Amino acid sequence: MGNTEGNLQWVERARRHIPGGVNSNNRALPWPMAIVRAEGAYFYDADGNRYLDYHAAFGPIILGHNHPAVNAAVREAMERVDLVGTAVTDLEVLLAEKISEHVPSAEMVALCNSGSEATYLAIRLARAVTGRPSIVKFQGTYHGWHDAVAMNVISPPERIGRKDPLSQGMLQEEIDHTFVLPFNNLEAVGELMDSRSDEIAAVIVEVIPHNIGCVMPKEGFLEGLRTITHANGSLLIFDEVVTGFRHDLGGYQRICGVTPDLSTFAKAMANGYPIAALVGKAEYMERLAPGGGVFFAGTFNGTPSSVAAALATIRELEVGGVHEHCFQLAEMAANGLQEIASELGIVMTVARFGSVFVPYFMEGPIESYEDLLRNDTERDIWFRRSMCEHGVFMLPTALKRNHVGAAHTEADIAMTLEIARQVLSSMPAHVS
């Protein structure tokens, strides 16, 4: 990482005025870093150190940092209209139409600002539609920081099978109304529905639990959720905050052919600008209209700059070639890492889907959070931190996914693999 004097000065100032020195808990790093510039596949810290970025801000950056077409669209929009906060803008209409064109479940679209807002709204709407209080989520999945879902995200072994709230200050009533089940276990879902059929408003699922890397749904799992929820009169909510637009313009639902009642989108929809969407069946979404019974508001909903960024991002993805490019490079990275680990005799399973890949320091198969308890956390973090020290930024937190974007090149992947070989070759037998 080189010099850190400038980074340290900024971080010390940040800690004096910002709790913990960061504005989101997961941004904290074990070394001082202050980022001052980002462009393409790279970002730069206050001391001029350059990093090849696979973190991509947890996934929004799909076209590359400071993409010229996206930024140009934002400038054009801001020169014409800024935040007015009444009626509707032409840009909002265009974006809603565009999302409905691509996403199978998007009969209607409601715009907000973050994935957490979108999932909170989805749960409120599901409770209103069904008249029921409870929801089901899965161990290891993340749906935001609000009380209804902020539990059993990254749980220690002794907390699996029990409620594991992520934060102090959460309402016990919300905790009691959230049931947590193992991912990929339809039998557990069926048993809960049989015993609590009149309580369950919705099942919310990360269609691919990218919160814990890249755990794929078993064949028939999402279809089974669709069947079970429909039979029980519960709603099925797909959380596509990460998968949407990154893996397909229509989300993973278009890939798997399962259409939920409601879906949430954010992240890659606007290449880093803050925006999210709740979409779904018109008969449900119409309840969000004024007088529809479900209150929905937000000063910054549909902010023109973010909407323009989303429209520009979608246009770039529609042109073609972006997804294919990202998928090919992610495959190159994943296969290369697996080959290097095998050659060096290091136990590793590299999982990948689309433009997302993650090295686990364990043997497969990996079908649930419980399987990931076998991951060698110390080696995982040591590898990630060592890659960062060599200028390849992979978030130094175990299980976290890596993202390939349109700005990455074959040369970037080749460099990454060369550095990975150096790092893995120097990995001590016992990491602490």
C-alpha positions as CSV (number, residue, x, y, z in Angstrom):
1,M,0.0,0.0,0.0
2,G,3.0,2.3,0.2
3,N,2.9,5.6,2.0
4,T,0.0,6.2,4.4
5,E,0.7,9.6,6.0
6,G,-2.0,11.5,4.0
7,N,-4.5,8.7,4.6
8,L,-3.8,8.8,8.4
9,Q,-4.4,12.5,8.6
10,W,-7.8,12.2,6.9
11,V,-8.8,9.2,9.0
12,E,-7.9,11.0,12.2
13,R,-10.0,13.9,11.2
14,A,-12.9,11.6,10.2
15,R,-12.8,9.9,13.6
16,R,-13.2,13.2,15.4
17,H,-16.4,14.1,13.5
18,I,-17.9,10.8,12.2
19,P,-18.7,7.8,14.4
20,G,-15.9,5.3,13.9
21,G,-14.7,7.5,11.0
22,V,-17.0,5.9,8.4
23,N,-20.6,6.4,7.4
24,S,-21.5,2.7,7.1
25,N,-20.2,0.1,9.5
26,N,-18.9,-2.2,6.7
27,R,-16.6,0.5,5.3
28,A,-14.2,0.3,8.3
29,L,-10.8,-1.0,7.3
30,P,-7.9,-2.4,9.5
31,W,-5.6,0.3,8.0
32,P,-6.0,4.0,7.4
33,M,-7.4,4.8,4.0
34,A,-9.1,8.0,2.6
35,I,-10.2,7.8,-1.1
36,V,-9.8,10.9,-3.1
37,R,-10.4,9.8,-6.7
38,A,-11.9,7.0,-8.7
39,E,-11.9,6.3,-12.5
40,G,-12.6,3.2,-14.5
41,A,-11.6,0.1,-12.7
42,Y,-9.4,1.9,-10.2
43,F,-9.5,4.2,-7.2
44,Y,-6.8,6.2,-5.5
45,D,-6.1,7.1,-1.9
46,A,-4.9,10.3,-0.3
47,D,-1.2,9.2,-0.6
48,G,-1.5,8.4,-4.3
49,N,-1.7,4.6,-4.0
50,R,-3.7,3.0,-6.8
51,Y,-6.1,0.0,-6.3
52,L,-7.7,-2.2,-8.9
53,D,-11.2,-2.3,-7.6
54,Y,-13.2,-5.6,-7.3
55,H,-15.3,-4.3,-4.4
56,A,-17.2,-1.9,-6.6
57,A,-18.9,-0.2,-3.6
58,F,-20.6,-3.5,-2.7
59,G,-21.8,-3.9,-6.3
60,P,-23.2,-0.7,-7.8
61,I,-20.3,0.1,-10.1
62,I,-20.9,-2.1,-13.1
63,L,-19.8,0.3,-15.9
64,G,-16.7,1.6,-14.1
65,H,-16.1,4.6,-11.8
66,N,-17.0,8.0,-13.2
67,H,-18.4,6.6,-16.4
68,P,-18.6,9.4,-19.0
69,A,-22.0,8.6,-20.4
70,V,-23.6,8.3,-17.0
71,N,-22.0,11.5,-15.7
72,A,-23.0,13.4,-18.9
73,A,-26.6,12.3,-18.5
74,V,-26.5,13.5,-14.9
75,R,-25.1,16.9,-15.9
76,E,-27.7,17.3,-18.6
77,A,-30.5,16.5,-16.3
78,M,-29.2,18.9,-13.6
79,E,-28.9,21.8,-16.0
80,R,-32.6,21.3,-16.9
81,V,-34.3,20.3,-13.6
82,D,-33.2,19.7,-10.1
83,L,-35.2,18.5,-7.1
84,V,-38.7,20.0,-7.2
85,G,-40.5,17.6,-4.9
86,T,-44.0,17.8,-6.4
87,A,-45.9,16.0,-9.1
88,V,-43.7,13.8,-11.3
89,T,-40.8,14.4,-13.7
90,D,-40.6,13.1,-17.2
91,L,-37.4,11.3,-16.2
92,E,-39.3,9.3,-13.5
93,V,-41.9,8.2,-16.1
94,L,-39.2,7.1,-18.5
95,L,-37.4,5.1,-15.9
96,A,-40.5,3.4,-14.7
97,E,-41.4,2.4,-18.3
98,K,-37.9,1.2,-18.9
99,I,-37.8,-1.0,-15.8
100,S,-41.3,-2.4,-16.6
101,E,-40.0,-3.2,-20.1
102,H,-37.2,-5.5,-18.8
103,V,-38.3,-6.9,-15.4
104,P,-40.9,-9.6,-15.5
105,S,-42.5,-8.7,-12.1
106,A,-42.6,-5.0,-12.8
107,E,-46.1,-4.2,-13.7
108,M,-45.7,-1.0,-11.6
109,V,-42.6,0.8,-10.2
110,A,-42.0,2.9,-7.0
111,L,-38.7,4.7,-6.8
112,C,-36.8,5.3,-3.5
113,N,-33.2,5.8,-2.5
114,S,-31.7,2.6,-1.1
115,G,-32.1,-1.1,-0.9
116,S,-33.1,-0.9,2.8
117,E,-35.9,1.5,1.9
118,A,-37.1,-0.7,-0.9
119,T,-37.2,-3.9,1.3
120,Y,-38.8,-2.0,4.2
121,L,-41.5,-0.8,1.8
122,A,-42.0,-4.3,0.3
123,I,-42.6,-5.8,3.8
124,R,-45.0,-3.0,4.8
125,L,-46.9,-3.6,1.5
126,A,-47.0,-7.3,2.0
127,R,-48.4,-6.9,5.5
128,A,-51.1,-4.6,4.2
129,V,-52.0,-6.9,1.3
130,T,-52.3,-10.0,3.5
131,G,-53.3,-8.6,6.8
132,R,-50.6,-10.7,8.4
133,P,-47.7,-9.6,10.6
134,S,-44.8,-12.0,10.0
135,I,-42.1,-12.6,7.4
136,V,-39.6,-15.3,6.6
137,K,-36.0,-14.6,5.7
138,F,-33.0,-17.0,5.4
139,Q,-29.9,-17.4,7.4
140,G,-27.0,-15.4,5.9
141,T,-29.1,-13.2,3.7
142,Y,-29.0,-9.4,4.0
143,H,-32.0,-7.2,3.2
144,G,-31.0,-3.9,4.8
145,W,-30.4,-2.4,8.3
146,H,-34.0,-2.0,9.5
147,D,-35.5,-4.0,12.3
148,A,-37.6,-6.4,10.2
149,V,-34.6,-8.0,8.5
150,A,-31.4,-7.1,10.4
151,M,-30.9,-10.5,12.0
152,N,-29.1,-13.7,11.2
153,V,-26.8,-12.1,8.7
154,I,-23.3,-13.3,9.7
155,S,-24.0,-15.5,12.7
156,P,-21.6,-17.4,14.9
157,P,-22.3,-21.2,15.0
158,E,-24.0,-21.0,18.4
159,R,-26.6,-18.5,17.0
160,I,-27.7,-20.5,14.0
161,G,-31.2,-21.7,14.5
162,R,-31.9,-18.9,17.0
163,K,-32.8,-15.3,16.5
164,D,-29.5,-13.3,16.0
165,P,-30.3,-9.6,15.9
166,L,-27.6,-7.5,14.2
167,S,-28.0,-4.5,16.5
168,Q,-29.0,-3.2,19.9
169,G,-32.1,-1.1,19.9
170,M,-34.2,-3.4,17.7
171,L,-37.8,-3.8,18.6
172,Q,-38.5,-7.2,20.2
173,E,-41.9,-7.3,18.4
174,E,-40.2,-7.0,15.0
175,I,-37.7,-9.7,16.0
176,D,-40.6,-12.0,17.1
177,H,-42.3,-11.5,13.7
178,T,-39.3,-12.5,11.6
179,F,-38.7,-16.2,11.1
180,V,-35.3,-17.3,9.9
181,L,-34.8,-20.6,7.9
182,P,-31.9,-22.3,6.2
183,F,-31.4,-21.3,2.6
184,N,-32.2,-24.0,0.0
185,N,-34.4,-25.9,2.4
186,L,-37.9,-26.1,1.0
187,E,-38.9,-28.6,3.6
188,A,-38.3,-26.1,6.4
189,V,-40.3,-23.5,4.6
190,G,-43.2,-25.9,4.1
191,E,-43.2,-27.0,7.7
192,L,-43.3,-23.4,8.9
193,M,-46.1,-22.5,6.5
194,D,-48.1,-25.5,7.8
195,S,-47.7,-24.4,11.4
196,R,-48.0,-20.6,10.9
197,S,-50.1,-20.3,7.8
198,D,-52.2,-17.5,9.0
199,E,-49.3,-15.4,10.2
200,I,-46.9,-15.3,7.3
201,A,-47.3,-12.2,5.1
202,A,-44.3,-12.8,2.9
203,V,-41.1,-14.7,2.2
204,I,-38.2,-12.4,1.3
205,V,-35.2,-14.0,-0.3
206,E,-31.9,-12.9,-1.8
207,V,-32.3,-14.9,-5.0
208,I,-28.5,-15.5,-4.9
209,P,-27.2,-14.8,-1.4
210,H,-24.4,-12.6,-2.5
211,N,-24.2,-11.2,1.1
212,I,-22.2,-14.4,1.8
213,G,-20.4,-14.5,-1.5
214,C,-22.1,-16.6,-4.2
215,V,-24.3,-19.4,-2.9
216,M,-26.6,-20.5,-5.7
217,P,-30.2,-21.6,-5.3
218,K,-30.7,-25.3,-5.8
219,E,-32.7,-26.3,-8.8
220,G,-36.3,-26.0,-7.9
221,F,-35.8,-23.9,-4.8
222,L,-37.1,-20.6,-6.1
223,E,-39.9,-22.4,-8.0
224,G,-40.8,-24.2,-4.7
225,L,-41.0,-20.9,-2.8
226,R,-43.3,-19.6,-5.5
227,T,-45.6,-22.6,-5.2
228,I,-45.6,-22.6,-1.4
229,T,-46.3,-18.9,-1.0
230,H,-49.0,-18.9,-3.5
231,A,-50.7,-21.8,-1.9
232,N,-50.5,-20.1,1.5
233,G,-51.7,-16.7,0.3
234,S,-48.4,-15.2,1.2
235,L,-46.3,-12.9,-1.0
236,L,-43.0,-13.8,-2.5
237,I,-40.4,-11.0,-2.4
238,F,-37.3,-11.3,-4.5
239,D,-34.4,-9.1,-3.2
240,E,-32.5,-8.3,-6.4
241,V,-30.6,-5.3,-5.0
242,V,-27.4,-7.0,-5.9
243,T,-28.4,-9.3,-8.8
244,G,-30.7,-6.9,-10.6
245,F,-29.1,-5.3,-13.7
246,R,-25.7,-6.8,-12.8
247,H,-26.6,-10.3,-14.0
248,D,-29.4,-9.4,-16.4
249,L,-31.4,-6.3,-17.3
250,G,-34.5,-8.3,-16.1
251,G,-32.8,-9.5,-12.9
252,Y,-32.2,-13.0,-11.9
253,Q,-36.0,-13.6,-12.1
254,R,-35.7,-13.4,-15.9
255,I,-32.8,-15.9,-15.9
256,C,-34.6,-18.4,-13.6
257,G,-38.1,-17.9,-15.0
258,V,-39.7,-17.4,-11.6
259,T,-41.9,-14.3,-11.2
260,P,-42.4,-13.0,-7.6
261,D,-45.1,-10.8,-6.4
262,L,-42.7,-8.0,-5.4
263,S,-39.0,-7.3,-6.2
264,T,-36.5,-4.8,-5.0
265,F,-33.7,-3.3,-7.0
266,A,-30.8,-0.8,-6.4
267,K,-27.0,-0.9,-6.7
268,A,-26.1,-1.6,-10.4
269,M,-29.2,0.2,-11.6
270,A,-27.5,3.5,-11.6
271,N,-23.7,2.8,-11.6
272,G,-23.2,4.3,-8.2
273,Y,-25.8,7.0,-7.9
274,P,-28.3,6.6,-5.0
275,I,-31.5,5.1,-6.2
276,A,-33.7,2.0,-5.6
277,A,-37.0,0.6,-6.7
278,L,-39.8,-1.6,-5.5
279,V,-41.6,-3.2,-8.3
280,G,-44.5,-5.7,-8.5
281,K,-48.0,-6.7,-9.5
282,A,-50.2,-3.7,-10.2
283,E,-53.0,-4.9,-7.8
284,Y,-50.5,-4.7,-4.9
285,M,-48.5,-1.7,-6.0
286,E,-51.6,0.5,-6.5
287,R,-52.0,0.5,-2.7
288,L,-48.9,2.8,-2.6
289,A,-50.9,5.5,-4.5
290,P,-52.3,8.4,-2.5
291,G,-55.4,7.1,-0.7
292,G,-54.4,3.5,-1.4
293,G,-53.9,2.7,2.2
294,V,-50.1,2.1,2.3
295,F,-48.1,5.3,3.1
296,F,-45.1,5.9,0.8
297,A,-43.1,9.1,0.8
298,G,-39.6,10.5,0.5
299,T,-38.2,13.9,-0.3
300,F,-35.5,12.5,-2.5
301,N,-37.5,9.7,-4.2
302,G,-37.0,10.1,-7.9
303,T,-34.2,12.7,-7.6
304,P,-33.5,13.7,-11.2
305,S,-29.8,13.2,-11.1
306,S,-30.1,9.6,-9.9
307,V,-32.9,8.9,-12.3
308,A,-30.9,10.2,-15.2
309,A,-28.0,8.0,-14.0
310,A,-30.2,5.0,-14.0
311,L,-31.5,5.7,-17.5
312,A,-28.0,6.2,-18.8
313,T,-26.8,3.0,-17.1
314,I,-29.6,0.9,-18.5
315,R,-29.0,2.4,-22.0
316,E,-25.4,1.3,-21.8
317,L,-26.4,-2.2,-20.7
318,E,-29.0,-2.4,-23.5
319,V,-26.4,-1.7,-26.2
320,G,-25.1,-5.2,-25.6
321,G,-21.7,-6.7,-24.8
322,V,-21.4,-5.3,-21.3
323,H,-22.7,-8.4,-19.5
324,E,-20.9,-10.8,-21.8
325,H,-17.6,-8.9,-21.2
326,C,-18.0,-8.9,-17.4
327,F,-19.0,-12.6,-17.3
328,Q,-16.1,-13.7,-19.4
329,L,-13.6,-11.8,-17.3
330,A,-15.2,-13.1,-14.1
331,E,-14.9,-16.6,-15.4
332,M,-11.3,-16.0,-16.3
333,A,-10.6,-14.7,-12.7
334,A,-12.5,-17.6,-11.0
335,N,-10.9,-20.3,-13.1
336,G,-7.5,-18.8,-12.7
337,L,-7.7,-18.6,-9.0
338,Q,-9.0,-22.2,-8.7
339,E,-6.1,-23.4,-10.9
340,I,-3.5,-21.5,-8.9
341,A,-4.8,-22.8,-5.6
342,S,-4.9,-26.4,-7.0
343,E,-1.3,-26.1,-8.2
344,L,-0.1,-24.8,-4.8
345,G,-2.1,-27.4,-2.8
346,I,-4.3,-24.8,-1.1
347,V,-7.8,-25.8,-0.2
348,M,-10.1,-23.4,-2.1
349,T,-13.5,-23.4,-3.8
350,V,-14.0,-20.4,-6.1
351,A,-17.7,-19.8,-6.7
352,R,-19.0,-17.6,-9.5
353,F,-22.2,-16.5,-11.2
354,G,-22.2,-13.8,-13.9
355,S,-19.8,-11.0,-13.0
356,V,-19.5,-12.0,-9.3
357,F,-16.8,-14.4,-8.0
358,V,-15.6,-15.3,-4.5
359,P,-12.8,-17.6,-3.3
360,Y,-13.8,-19.7,-0.2
361,F,-11.0,-21.4,1.7
362,M,-12.8,-24.7,2.0
363,E,-14.0,-27.7,0.1
364,G,-17.4,-27.7,-1.5
365,P,-20.3,-28.1,-2.0
366,I,-21.6,-24.8,-0.7
367,E,-25.4,-24.7,-0.6
368,S,-26.2,-22.7,2.6
369,Y,-24.7,-20.5,5.3
370,E,-24.2,-23.6,7.5
371,D,-21.8,-25.0,4.9
372,L,-19.8,-21.8,5.1
373,L,-18.9,-22.5,8.7
374,R,-16.2,-24.7,7.2
375,N,-14.5,-21.7,5.6
376,D,-11.1,-20.9,7.0
377,T,-11.8,-17.3,8.0
378,E,-8.2,-16.5,9.0
379,R,-6.9,-17.6,5.6
380,D,-9.7,-15.8,3.8
381,I,-9.0,-12.5,5.5
382,W,-5.2,-12.9,5.2
383,F,-5.5,-13.5,1.4
384,R,-7.8,-10.4,0.9
385,R,-5.6,-8.1,3.0
386,S,-2.5,-9.3,1.2
387,M,-4.1,-8.6,-2.2
388,C,-5.0,-5.1,-1.0
389,E,-1.4,-4.6,0.1
390,H,-0.4,-5.4,-3.5
391,G,-2.9,-2.9,-5.0
392,V,-5.8,-5.3,-5.8
393,F,-8.7,-4.3,-3.6
394,M,-10.9,-7.1,-2.4
395,L,-12.8,-6.2,0.7
396,P,-10.8,-7.7,3.6
397,T,-13.9,-9.3,5.2
398,A,-14.5,-13.1,5.0
399,L,-17.1,-14.4,2.5
400,K,-17.5,-11.0,0.7
401,R,-18.0,-11.1,-3.1
402,N,-15.9,-9.6,-5.8
403,H,-17.4,-7.8,-8.8
404,V,-16.1,-7.5,-12.4
405,G,-17.2,-4.4,-14.3
406,A,-17.1,-3.2,-17.9
407,A,-14.0,-1.1,-17.1
408,H,-12.0,-4.2,-16.2
409,T,-9.7,-5.7,-18.9
410,E,-8.1,-9.0,-19.6
411,A,-4.8,-7.3,-18.6
412,D,-6.4,-6.4,-15.2
413,I,-7.4,-10.0,-14.7
414,A,-4.0,-11.3,-15.7
415,M,-2.3,-8.9,-13.2
416,T,-4.8,-10.0,-10.5
417,L,-3.9,-13.7,-11.1
418,E,-0.2,-13.0,-11.1
419,I,-0.4,-11.2,-7.8
420,A,-2.7,-13.9,-6.4
421,R,-0.1,-16.5,-7.2
422,Q,2.6,-14.5,-5.4
423,V,0.3,-14.0,-2.4
424,L,-0.9,-17.6,-2.2
425,S,2.7,-18.9,-2.6
426,S,3.7,-16.9,0.4
427,M,0.7,-17.9,2.6
428,P,2.0,-19.3,5.9
429,A,0.9,-22.8,6.9
430,H,-0.8,-21.3,10.0
431,V,-2.5,-17.9,9.7
432,S,-3.6,-16.1,12.8
